[in-house]
Amino acid sequence: MSFSNEIKNELAHMEHDKKCCEIAELAGLVRMDGTILIGSRKGIGLELVTENAAVARKAFKGLKKLFQVETEITVQRRTRLKKNNVYLVRVPGQPKVMELLDTLGLTRDGLMYNPEISDALVKKECCKRSYLRGVFLGAGSLSDPMNSYHLEIVANSEEYAGSLVKLIENFGLHPKISSRKNVLLVYLKESEQIADFLNVIGAHQALLELENIRIQKEVRNQVNRLVNCESANMNKTIDAAVRQKNNIELIKKHYGLEQLNEGLRAVAEARLNYPEISLKELGSVMDPPLGKSGINHRMRKLEELADELRAKGYTDEE
């Protein structure tokens, strides 16, 4: 089951204490998944289509409970692509349909279309949350957070997308609008914004799972950074040790270690005996032990001498 369906199943089983919130949630759901049916004989009806069984049951129960309308639910199986079930919740033409459409904000000024969110549905903060919950149930999706962070809601018009953005912004979030294949999308990409949105719509179980995944990814990224840093430091140490060894071998061949003062000669001989250890470790094997800064200072002196020899034409291959 996808992460989106897990969220929808959680939301679909939520109960409401207030009728206004039930209406707001159903309004958001019907707005996204519903279609007004206009027939010459049977009058005006409503049909809602969803691929989620829990969402279909919620819509079916909500329509019957809130409006006492005759409601039917059927299941169809797709024969192409995913071959999954599609659930159709249908309200046939009957006298109460117009009242239903008006209450759910699907009509405005006598027209069978309302391009924006009805203000009457979202006067209270609890109703704003419920409406957004219904919208997500109808047309929302969230990518698997193990792979990426992307929450989007499909909008059916520019006016509605703008209205939806304003509603979401009431909760301090900053959604964006984009289009894909001629479809408008209201989306959030930052993990913290997505987590806040899940909290707004009441998907607390999904929120906990998202936070757990975020922590896992953060720890994994931190470990990777430490491993990369350690690897880089190790490579740097090895490269420096090889360079130092080459410098000392050049000096030994063309100048002679016996020509060096006691301090430089001791460090040169220690590096030849321990070609791969770090400067700090090299200092610890000296007698008496020498600090890293002291070892580093003497290595610079040896490098300067090696560079002088190279400038005179001596090479490592001779």
Sequence and secondary structure as in RCSB ss.txt:
>XXXX:A:sequence
MSFSNEIKNELAHMEHDKKCCEIAELAGLVRMDGTILIGSRKGIGLELVTENAAVARKAFKGLKKLFQVETEITV
QRRTRLKKNNVYLVRVPGQPKVMELLDTLGLTRDGLMYNPEISDALVKKECCKRSYLRGVFLGAGSLSDPMNSYH
LEIVANSEEYAGSLVKLIENFGLHPKISSRKNVLLVYLKESEQIADFLNVIGAHQALLELENIRIQKEVRNQVNR
LVNCESANMNKTIDAAVRQKNNIELIKKHYGLEQLNEGLRAVAEARLNYPEISLKELGSVMDPPLGKSGINHRMR
KLEELADELRAKGYTDEE
>XXXX:A:secstr
  HHHHHHHHHHT   S HHHHHHHHHHHHHHHEEEEEETTTEEEEEEEES HHHHHHHHHHHHHHH    EEEE
EE  STT  EEEEEEE S TTHHHHHHHTT  BTTBS  SS  GGGGSSHHHHHHHHHHHHHHHEEE  TTT   
EEEEESSHHHHHHHHHHHHTTT   EEEEETTEEEEEE SHHHHHHHHHHHT HHHHHHHHHHHHHHHHHHHHHH
HHHHHHHHHHHHHHHHHHHHHHHHHHHHHT GGGS HHHHHHHHHHHHSTTS HHHHHHTSSS   HHHHHHHHH
HHHHHHHHHHHTT  TT 
